Amino acid sequence: MSDEGGICPNCGLPIDLCVCETIAQEEARITVTVERRKWGRLTTVVEGFDKTIDLGDLATKLKGKLACGGAAKHGHVELQGDHRGTITAVLAKLGFPEEMVQVDWSFTGRKRR
């Protein structure tokens, strides 16, 4: 969102009343996968977010709620450890609908960098 006289260019509302991020949260189709990384460590990858969602802020909130490390990289959030069992409830508390979160219970060998 750019500040063009206090009006959001996407929804047309004043910046303090902008609903773009809320709409993006409700429409996001989120996929949660786990990858095995170097030395056998597990990494939870959460992806499928809209471009209007601040991934850095979301990553900070997820790391705080799940008590783990991680980062926002290339349009997805990486969290240290396997958090597939609790991530749906945490995302629901942050405003994402539970039915839009798809958890993959298989491991994958591909790596992102």
N, C-alpha and C positions, 0 to 999 in steps of 0.2 A: 504494500500500500504506500502510495506516495502522498505527501501532504500538499494537496492543491487547494489551498484556501480552506482547509479543514474538512473537505468532502472526499469520501472514498471514491475512487474512480470506478470500482467494480460494482458496488451496490447503491451508490448515490446518497448514502446516509452520512451524517457527520462522523468524523473519525472516532469520537468517543462512543458512538452508538453502532459502529460497523458490525455487521453480522457475518462477514465473509468467512472468518475462521470457524464459526459455529456451523455454518452450512457445509463447509469442507469436512468437518469432523463427522457429520451425520452421513455424508455420502461416501466416505473413504472405505475401500475394501482392503482390509489389512490382512496380510499373511505373516505368520510367525513360523520360522524354521530354525533348526539348530544345525550348526556346522561343527565338524571336528577340525580343530586347527593344530598348529604346531605343538608337538609334545602331547598330543591327545586331549588338549583343553577343548571344552565345549563353548560355543558362542551362539547366543540367541540373536537372530536377525529379524527385525520387525520392519516390514516395508509395505508400500501401497498407499502412502500418504499423498494428499494433494499438495501442490506447490505453494499454496497460501499458508500452510501450517508451518510454524517456526520449529524446525526439527531440533535445533540446539536447545531451545527451552523445553521441548518434549523429552529429549534425551536426559536433561538434568532432572526433570520430575520423575522419570522412570527409574533412573539410577538411585534417586533418594528413596523412592517407595520400595524398590527391590533390594536395596543395600548392596549394590554391586558397582563395578566400573563399567565404562563403555564410552561410545562416541556416536556422533551423527556424521555419517559419511555418504556422499554420493546419492542422496535421496532416500536413505534408510538409516535405521538406528541399530547399532550393534551393542549388545549387552554381554558382559562376561558371565559365563555359567549357563545352566539350563533352567529357563524360567517359563517353560511352556505351560506348566500347571497353574501358575498364578497370574500370567500376563493378561488374560482376558478380563479378570476382575479389576485389575489395576487400570487397564485402558477404559473400562466402563466407568470407573470413578473419575477419570479425566474427561469424560464426555463423549467417548466413542461407543456406539451401540454394540452390545455383545454379539448380536447376530451377524454383524459385518466383520467379525474377527475370525479368520480361518487358521487353525493351528495344525501344522503338519507334524505328525508324530514319528516320522522316519528321519534318519540321519542322512546328510548329504556330504559328499567329499569335496565339492567345489569350493574354491576360496575366492574372496573378493579383496581387491587391493586397489 
